[in-house]
Amino acid sequence: MNMLKKSAAVLLACVPLLAWAADPEMSLIIQDHRFTPTELRIPAGKKIRLVIENRDATPEEFESKSLGREKVIAGKSKATVTIGPLKPGRYSFVGEFHEATARGVVIVE
């Protein structure tokens, strides 16, 4: 029983470290075939979870050749894309189904 208590204490001590180690999260919205915000600023060298909410009724594809990511987001749904860690620079993305209006950039500083 003593060993069980010690194991539990070690696990509980690690919980704050696990929460601290979680990837930061940013939101991106698709509405009226446009991304909001059109610019996302993230720190260099960090992994980011990008939660994309498609508020339109039709699907859209988040695509970025410079980030090496493609993800179709069904209408009225959400999806998550992980990006990074990245070097400083500008990384463009588009909504492949509506490239004329759905455009944005990730700015890494």
N, C-alpha and C positions, 0 to 999 in steps of 0.2 A: 504494500500500500504506500509506503514511503516513496518508492521509486515512481509510482503513478503521480503522486503530488509534485515531485520534482519535475517530471515530464510536462505536467500541466502548467507549472510555473514558467518553464522555458518557453512553451508555446505561447502563453499569454504575453510574455515579455517581447515576443517577436511580432505580435499583432500590429503595434504602432509602426514598426519598420516596414511591414508589408503594405500598410495603408500609405505610408510616405513614398514607397517605391512605385506606386501606381502611376501610369502614364497620365499626364495632364490631358484634359479634354477641352475641345473647342467645338462650337456649333456652326453649321452652315445650313442655310435654308434655301430651298428652291421654291419659288413662287412666281407665277406668271412667266415661266420659262427664263427666270433670272436667278442668279445667286445673290444672297445677302448674308454677310457682307461680301463685297467684291474683292476686298483685301483682307488677308489673314496674316497677322504678324506673330511669328513664333521665335523662340530663342534657338540659336545655333546649338547643335550637339544634343538636342533633346528629342525624344520620341513623343509624338502627339497622337491622341485618338481624336479623329475628326468624325463627329456625329452629324450626318447629313439627313435633314428632314425634307422630304418632297411633299409639299402641300398641294401640288397640282394633281389633277385626276389622272394624268398620263405619266408613264415612266420617263425617267431621264437617266443618262449615263454620265457619271462623274468620270472624266478622263484627263489624265495628265501624263504626257510622254516624259516630261522632265522629272516627274516624281515616280514614274513607272507604275502608275495605278490606274485601274479601270474598275468601275463598279456600277451596275445598273441598280437604280433605286425605283422600286415600283411606286405607282401613284398612291398618295395618301399613306406613305410609310417612311420608315427611317432605316438607315444603314450606317455602319461604322467602317471607316478606313483608317488604318494606321500609317502615319508618315514619319520619316526621320529615323535616326538622327540625321540632320542635314547640315551642310556647310552654308555659310552666309551667301545670299543671292536671291534671285527672283525665280519662282517656279510657277508657270502658268497652268491653269486648268480650264476646261470647257465642259459644257453639257453637250455631249456629242449629238444628241437628237435636236438641239436648238442652238447650234454654235453661234449664230448671228447675235443672239441676246444673252445666252448663258455663258458668261466669261468671268474669270477671276484670276487672282494671283496670290501665292503664298510668298511672303517676304520674310526671309530668315535673317535675323540680326545677331 
